[in-house]
C-alpha cells in the first residue's frame, strides 16, 4: 500500500513539475484500461489473469505501471516507468525503450502483444 501511495504522490507532483507528461500519463492509463477491456471481451480468460497496477521502485525512486496480460497459454508483462520525471521507459522482457507519449508506449506494448495474442 505504501508503494502505491508513493506512486500516487509522484504522479500528482507531475501536475506541477511536468504537466505535459502528466497529461500523457492520464491518457496512457485510460488507453491501457481500454485495451485490457477490449482484449478481455475477445478472450474471457484474459480478464481473470491480467491487470494494471500502480507501483513504485524504491531502488530508482520512480513510479511505474505494471501491466500483465495472460491467457491459458501465453503471457505478456511490461513495466512502464515515469523515468526521471521526464519521459516513459517501457521495459518488456528486460529490454527498455524510451517513449515520450502515451501513443509511443502503446505502440511498444502492441509490438510485444502481437507476438503473443
N, C-alpha and C positions, 0 to 999 in steps of 0.2 A: 504494500500500500504506500509506503514512504517513497519508493522509487516512482510510482505513478504520480505522486504529488510533485516530486522534483520535475518530472516531465511537464506537468501542467504549468508549473511556475516558469519553466524555460519558455514554453510556448506563449504564455501570457506576456512575458518580457519582450518577446519579438514584436509585439504591437508597437512598442516604443523604440526598440533598437534597430529593427529591420522590418518595417511594415509591409514591404513588398513580399518578403519571404513568408511572413505570417499569412498574408492573403493566399499565397501559393499553397501553404500548409493546409489551410481550411479547404481549399479546392481539392487538394490531394486526398485528404481524409474522406471527403464526400464521394469522390470518384472511386476510391478503393472500396468503400462500403457498397456503392452501386455495383461494382464489379463482383464482389462477393455474393450479393443478392442475385445477380444475373446468372452467375455460374451455378449457384445453388438451385435455381429454377430448372436449369438444364440437367443437373445431376444431384439428386437429393442427398446422396452420401457426402457431398462436399459440405453441406450445411452443418452436419454434426461433428465434423473434424477439422474445421477451418476457423480462422479468426484473425482479427486485427487488434493488437494490444499496444497500449502506450507504455513505454518503459524508459528507463534512464540508466546509462552506463556510468558507473562510478569511477571507472578507470580513466575514461576520456572526458568525463563530465559533460556528456552530450545526451540529449533526449533522442529517442528513436521510436519508430513504429516497428513492431514485429508482425510480419504478415506471413500466415501459414495457410496454405490451401492443400487439401488432401482428399483423395477418394479411396476406394478399396485397394488400389494397387500403386498409385503414384502420389508423390507429394512435391510441393514447391514451398520454399521459405525464403524470405528476404528480410533484411534489416534495413530500414530507411532512416538514416541518421540526419539530424539537423546539424550539419558539420560546421564547427566554428561559428555558428550562428550566421553563416553567410550563404550556404547552399546545401543541397541534399547530397548525401553519399549513400548509394544503394549497394548493399552487399548481398550478393547472391552466390552461394557455394564458395564463400571465401574470397570472391573477387569483387572489388569495389569499383563502382563507376560514379562519376560526378554528374549531377543533374541540377539545373538552375530553376526548372519549373515543374509543376505537377505533371504536365504532359510528358516531359522528359522522363520522369520517374515511371509513369505508366508505360511508356514505350520500353523501358528496360525490363519492367516486370512482365510485359507481354511477350518479350523475347523468351524469357525463361518458361513462361506458362505455355507457349506454343509448342515447346519441346515435350511437354508432359500431358497436356489436356487436348 
